[in-house]
Amino acid sequence: MFFVDGMTISLSIGDTGAVKVTAGGHTFASNDRAIFTVKGVDGTVLIEAEHELDANGAFVHYFLNNDTDRAAAGNYRWDVRYVINPYRDANGRIVNGDQVITPFLPQTFTLLGVVGDV
């Protein structure tokens, strides 16, 4: 099951889905990025994905089977951070930028238990 209710995302362990996120009120350059993150309540990162933005400041995050197939069911939190002119470490990971913008508070991401093993 994959279900989005406003800003709340529910996903069965191992299921697939996609969510489109659009930033308003800012014009992005071609090298600006969005970081989509899902973390457990203990701060453990479940998903961290860098996205290019389209001309409207939007991106689509695709949930893949292996994103959650080994995760525990429960409540997590998700957010998006926009990084203007990102700075990268030696491994290419974004670590800072000229601006970092978090447009909304962390939202609920519920990972639902399943019976099957696929």
Buried (B, 14 or more C-beta within 10 A) or exposed (E): EBEEEEBEBBBBBBBBBEBEBEBEEEEBEEEBBBBBBBBBEEEEEBBEBBBEBEEEBBBEBEBEEEBBEEBEEEEBBBBBBBBBEBEBEEEEEBEEBEEEBEBEEBBBBBBBEBEEEE
